[in-house]
């Protein structure tokens, strides 16, 4: 069940790799909670986004950690969601990557991945309210995170 607090986080959500992995793995931490959040936000018309870097990272992790059936479920969900406008894919270009390199340097004590850093640039650029992620990295740099 999605809490009222979760629904008050805003109308733009970014989904990180850890949330996608949890969504597709019934044995993953917070699996039920992540699925519930994403379904509720979709139902409520919240703008849900992710990035090409996150999709790349997720597919790679699913290939190594699960099986091709799960990989296909994820890629089909992404394709269909983009096609039906229920997911916005944000693209990392050279400028965003350059800004991400600066974030990696600026927050070096947090050991952010480059994908997390590009996500932070996109979140700031597109005024995204909240990230669905199981990583603590986003909280460390002051971004609202669910669950």
Secondary structure, 3 states (H helix, E strand, C coil): CCCHHHHCCCCEEEECHHHHHHHHCCCCCCHHHHHHHHHHHHHCCCEEEEEHHHHHHHHHHHHHHCCHHHHHHHHHHHHHHHHCCCCEEECCCHHHHHHHHHHHHHCHHHCCCHHHHHHHHHHHHCCCCEEECCCCHHHHCCCCEEC
